[in-house]
């Protein structure tokens, strides 16, 4: 039996990159026609879209609640630090030596028989007030619109938003901290 030559198989030839570039862009209809959708794929795609619609608001709520929780935890920590600071001040004020020191420094109290020396001009040169011009003997009238200034002052005071400082009755101010210019010297 003689073998007959088999017909050549049909193998589609792939176009080279140069030939594709010469033809231009790929037609979207040809690409979309190659996609086959089954009923199962449509149902699964629908379930994925449904899950996304259900989970996205839930995830957004979760993220916002975590942010609120972190902000509240930070607020609690700041309040705890403030409470610890106030308790430390309260403990200092229970010490008679501290009270005596504060009375001497702030109010210039002395014990009977002690002599206090106050030093004038003890400010550093950059904090010394500049000399002012001599006071004139002539009285001069200034031209100002006092009524306009009054109205502006009242309206600005009415429109201003101010924060109220917390009331700390009986708690003294903390000891002043040195400024950076004091520590640099």
Secondary structure, 3 states (H helix, E strand, C coil): CCCCCCCCCCCCCCCCHHHHHHHCCCCHHHHHHCCCCCHHHHHHHHHHHHHHHHHHHHHHHHHHHHHHHHHHHHHHHHHHHHHHHHHHHHHHHCCHHHHHHHHHHHHCCCCCCCCCCCCCCCCCHHHCCCCCCCCCCCCCCCCCCHHHHHHHHHHHHHHCCCCCCCCCCCCCCCCCCCCHHHHHC
